[in-house]
């Protein structure tokens, strides 16, 4: 059992000494992070998610991070067409695990801040401090249309989100009654009890990629989730991105940790890994689903030069819809994970074609190598 006075520092460390926090990303969505038609692709059923969480917790993985998804992208598989709502998913997993942190992902424009604050307080008590909050400010227009919610202009979204997070934090911290008078929210006589477990707040994460999005994360969050598409090519470039983020946070008098994302295909030989990667990500890619994903970003052959579009389309297929592919033997995968840790990356959310089938090999072979490299604490 975690100590009742668990500090925010301990929550940021996820209660362990692992230099590189390793978690699982996207397991609440069908096909996970791989837009593929192979029959073994991830189901995202509750029994599979529950079994996966128990396996990951026993193996010493640090967190699970879901994707807030409301409908799929179409194609032969309807990629992400089946998904489990993230806060209730997190609560279920917290009740079945003992050590790992589980994040819930919330679209700020779709959840009233007082409802979100209460939901996460409930979750953090169930998990005795092990909940994290991933805040999403805006997303796919088609999903928002389902709720009758109009997306605001890009920069205005962050003005709204600032009021939203201010209210959530006030609800967690204020021991009495408060009012809130903002542009978007006018609240009277707010009371919110109980307060978060351990008398501190849950971890906060954001993945804003624009300048204003990064500024929002730096002001408000403990973790900045970046795909680092331009910085994955070398240790120096990765370190440069981490240093940029940390220096910007320090200028605001804050500290922040950098997280990233990747897909793992780990096999006993490099040839086996390369062949399976090609088979899954390219030869059996769900190209129509990828078209649907790009269309949600207003990218089509009609809106951009066709050669640029098809290069972007192939990039998303080859990189697990935006995550660096760690493809190879246990030695190679461990080496690449060690490199990003040495660059200062605090954590990485990994995906697998089939998490349950592939995670045991990763835990048996890659984790011990990371322990020997000093990236993970010995168990």
N, C-alpha and C positions, 0 to 999 in steps of 0.2 A: 504494500500500500504506500502511496506517495505521501510525503509529509504534508499536513494541512497548511503549513506556511511556505509551500513551494514558491520560490521567487520567480519573477519574470525571466531572470537570467537563466535559471534552471530550465524553465519552459523553452527558452530559445535554444538551449543546449539539448533539448529533448531528453534530459535527465541522464545523459551518458557522456563519455569522453571521446566519442568518435569524431575525428577531425572532419571526415566527409560523411554527412548524413545521407543515407541511401533509403529511398522510399519507392513506392509503386504509384504510378500516375495513370489515371484514366480507366481504372478497372470497373467503374460503375457503368460504363457505356459499352454497348455491343461492339465487338471488334477492337475495343481498347483504342490504341493509337495507330492501328495498322489498317488502312483501307484496302483490304485484300478479300479475295473470294475463296481462299483455301478453306476446306471444310473444318479444319481444326481451329479456326479463328475463335477469339474469345466470346463467350456467351453473355457475360455480365449478369447471369442469373444470381439470385440471392444465395442459394446454396453454394455456388462457386465463389462468390465474393466472401462469404463467411469462412469457407475452407481456406481460401487464400490468406485472409487476415490472420487466422490462427497459425498457419504455416509461417507467414512472415514474422509474426510476433515471436514465435518460438525460435526462429533463426536469428533474431536480434536486429531485424530491419527497423528503421527509425520512424517511418511515417507512411501513411496512405493519403493520396491527394486525388479527389475526384474532379470531373468536369461537369459543370452545370449545363445540362443539355435538355431541351424540351421536345425536339423532333429531329428526325434523321436527315441525311443529305441525299437520299435517293440512291439510284444505282441498283445493281443486282442484289446487293446486301442491305440496302437502306442503312448505310454506315451511320452508326450512333442512333439508329431508329428505336432501339430499346435502351432505356437508361433508368437508373434508380436515383430518385431525388436525393441530393447530397447530404442534407442535414439529418434527415431520418436515417439514411444509410450510415452516416458517421456514428450516430447514437447506437445503432444496432451493433456496429463493429466495436465500439468502445466497451459495450457490455460484455463482449466475448473475448477481449484481449486484456493484457495486464501491463504492457510496457510502452507500446508504440503510440505516437501521436497520430490522430486522425483528423484531417481537415474537412470542413464543410465549405462548399463554394456557393456564394450568394450573389445574385444579380441585384445590386442596390436599387435600380428603378422598379423592380418587381416585388420587393419586400419592404413593408413599412419598417423603419429602423427600430421601433420599440418591439415589434414582433420578433425581428431578427435578434435583438439584444436578449430577449427572454428565451428564445430558442437556444442560443449559444450558451447562456448561463445554465440552462437545464442540462445541456450536453456536457459542459465542463464539470458539473457536479457528478454526473454519471461516470465520466472518465477520470475523475479526481485530478483535474488539471491538464489532461492530455488532448484537449481540443485545439484546433487551429482554424482560423477564419480566412478564407481566400475571397477577397472582394473583387467583383467584376463590375465595372462601371457602365459598360455598354457592350452589345454583342450583335447577333444576327438579327437583321430587320424582320425577317419572316417569323422568328420566334417571338419577338416583341409584339408583332401583329396578332399572334394568338391570344395575347392578353389585352388587346386593345390599348397598348401603351405605345406612344410615339417616342422614338429616340430623339433626344435633344442633339443640337449641333455639338460637334466633337468637344470643343473646349468647355462649353456650358455643362456637359455631363460631369465634368470634374468639380464645377462649382456646386452642383447638386450633391455629388458624392461627398464633398467636404462637409456640408451640413449633415448628411446622413451619418457619417462616421463620428462627427462631433456629438450627435445625439446618442449614438450607441455607447460611446465612451462615457458620456455623462450618466447614462442609465446604469452603467456598470459601477461607477465611482461615487455618485452622489448619495449621501446617507440620508437625505431628507426628500423634500419636494422641490421640483424646479419647473420653470417655464422655459420655452425656447422660442425666440422670435427671429426667424430667418426669412429669406426670400421664398424658399420652397416649403418650409415647415413652420407652422405656428402651433405650438403645443402648450397646453395649460395644465398645471397641477400634476405633473408627471411624478409617479412613484414607481420604483422598480426594485423588488426584492424577491429572492435573495441576491446577494452580490456574488461575483465569481468565486469559485473555490480557491482557497489559499490567499484570499484578499489581494489578488492581482488579476489582470485581465488575460484573456486568451491571446495566443500568437496571432499577429495580423500579417497577411501576405497580399501582394498585388503584382500584376504582371503587365502594367501599362508600358507600351513600347514607344509611344511618342514622348517628346520633351515634357509636355504638360502631364502625361501619365507618369513618367518617371518622377517628376517633381511631387506629384500626389503621393506616390509610394514613399519617397524620402521623408516627407513631412509626417506621415501617419503610420507607417508599417515597420515591422521588424524584419521582414524578408522581402526581397525583390526577386521575382521569378522571371528569368530572361532565357530566351532560346539561344542567345549568343550566336546567331547565324554567321555574323561576320567575324567573331572572335574565336571560333573553334579550330582555326587552322594551325595555331601554334601556341605553345606555352606562353610566349611573350604577349601575344595578342589577347589571350584569355586573361592573363594577369593585368593587362592594361585596362580591360573592361571592368574587372573587379575593382581595381584601384580608382577608376573614374567614379564608380557608384559610391564607394566608401568615402572618397574625398568630398563628394557632393553632400553626402549625409553629414559628415563631420563639420562642414561649413554651416550646417543648420543646427549644430550642437547635438547631433543624434548619431547613433550607430545602427547599421543595417547589414544583414547578411544576404549574400547572393546565392540563389538557387538556379538550377538549369534542368534540362530535360533530355532524355535520350532513349533510343530503342536498343535492346540487347538481343543479339543472336549469337549465342555462345555454344561452340561445339568442340569435340576433341581435336579436330584438325581444322586448319584455316580453309582448306578446300570445301569441307562439309559446311562450314559457316557461310562461305561465299555463295555456294550453290543454293542453300536454303534462302538466303537473303534475296538472290535473284528470282528464285521461284515464287516467293511470297510477295515481295514489294514491287516487282516489275512484271514478271510473266503473268501473275494472277492479280494484278492491281484492279480494283474496282474503279475504272476510269470515269464512269458516269458519276459515281459518288464524288470523286475528286472534282469533276466539273461542277457539281452542285455546291461543293465547299467553296470553290473559287468564285462562283456566281454570287454567293453571299457576300463576298468581298468586292463585288462589282468588277470582277475580272472575267472576261469572256473574249473569244476571238473577235467579237465586234467592238470591244472597248479598248483593245490594245493590239499591237502587231502580232499576227498569228505565231510567228517564230518565238516571240517573247512569251506568249501565252503557253505554248506547248513546252517551252523550257521550264516555266513556272510549274506547270502541271506535273512534269516529270520530277522536278525537285521535290514537290510534296509527296509523291509516291516513294521516291528513293530515300527520303528523310523522315518517314513515319509521320506525315503531316506536320512537320516542323521540328522534329527532334533528331539530334545527331545519332547516326547508327554506329553502335559499338559492335562490330562484327568480327569474330575471330575465336581463337583459342582462349582458354582461361588466362594464360599468360598475357596475351595481347589485350584482352578486355581489362584486366587488372592494371596493366601498364597505363592504358589510356585514362582510366578513372583516377589513378595516382597523379597523372599529369594535371588534370583539371583541379584536383585537390591542392596540389602544389601552387597552382595559379591563384588560389584563394577562394575558390568556389566552396561554399559551406555545405551545400546539399544538392542532390540530383534525384529527380523523379524518373524512374525507369519504367519502360513498358516492354512487354513480350507479346509475341503473336498469340500464345496461349500461356497466361501467367502460371496457372497451376502445373502444367506439364513441364515448363522450362525453369521455373524458379528453383526447384531443388538442386539442379545441377549448378546453377549460378551460386547458390549458397554453399554447396559442398566444395566447389572448386575455386571460385573467384574470391569469396569473402576471406578464406584463410590466407590467400596471397596478399590481400589488402592489409590484413593484420601484420604480416611479415614486413610489409612496406611502411608500417607505422601510420597508415591512413585510418585504420579501424582499431579500436581498443580490443585487446585479447579478451575472450570470453571465458 
